[in-house]
């Protein structure tokens, strides 16, 4: 029997743009300029451009595929329609892994940034308390309705963009062009590793697609939101790398490059300003991780791939409250007990596997569904999808074997849950 309650469409066009920006711009851009520079020197600007190109290819593919659907679930639904229930469950599980491990990575980074103000944040009990408190607050705002969540997301997006734009605008006047001279050409392995790192900074746009069932006119607004947000993010990231190289001679050895660069050309308060911006930025991304991640058990339940209890909707707030509580508890657990680098690796690999499968879905959907004016269509779509698959394979070639094994172990755990649920249904 169909649930008489349904999710509300409260996410408008520009809410979606802010949601995607909020999902993508997290902590990565506050740390990765130094790590990428250490691998590829001034060629790191090229690494940013290459990664922006890769992500734009993927985003265009996602824009067409997403315009064919209106329900909650995002990439899970796309693969379900194209390849059936088993691969769809794998995608849904990978989506949940990216949210889980991205959240664990980011919230631990947030506590590290807070230690700038006090060493007490390095204490284990304070760290655990902060993880639980922040997760509880974000869960509350997600509990009380999608419109409230969208408002919080918009506020946090503006708050995170402001310090980055100030960093760019002020930094432009302090660039030393001598810093861009010379340097050895990086090896292909180092350049590939730098590009792989940037996937963490550029990835996450798929999070906004999961909430299709809560987006106003998703077939038109999803392509607009994806492409607009991608253009803004790429421009900001490339300018930040230029400013970082041009104003911080010791960029390769910096743990907090934006804060160190800002301290150099704006003084101590500049460093404080950027640190506060980093904390706000991470908070905004954590909000999106729970918003999108909590809809995944709901979407799997709707397709009868998880127990029906996850499909329950709050009678007053129209939010999937059981799915929300389950996911929030899970992310808090993983954040407390899982290591930072392991979280980062599993998140990036899961994301790349997800991107490749959605690219394959476009080819299958174009074959199975006749052309229509009802959805967005990109030129040379099949070729773009093939290029997306090849580019994700290239990026995966830069990963370590043990990291891939960890990801497959987690994926296998999901398939065990899927099989147990399938057997339980048959016996019932």
Secondary structure, 3 states (H helix, E strand, C coil): CCCCCCCCCCECHHHHHHHHHHHHCCCHHHHHHHHHHHHHHHHHHHHHHHHHHHHHHHHHHHHHHHCCCCCCCCHHHHHHHHHCHHHHHHHHHHHHHHHHHHHHHHHHHHHHHHCCCCHHHHCHHHHHHHHHHHHHHHHHHHHCCHHHHHHHHHHHHHHHHHHHHHHHHHHHHHCCHHHHCCCCCCCHHHHHHHHHHHHHHHCCCCHHHHCHHHECCHHHHHHHHHHHHHHHHHHHHHHHHHHHHHHCCCHHHCCCHHHHHHHHHHCHHHHHHHHHHHHHHHHHHHHHHHHHHHHHHHHHHHCCCCCHHHHCCCCCCCCCHHHHHHHHHHHHHHHHHCCHHHHHHHHHHHHHHHHHHHHHHHHHHHHHCCCCCCCCCCCCHHHHHHHHHHHHHHHHCCCCHHHHHHHHHHHHHHHHHHHHHHHHHHHC
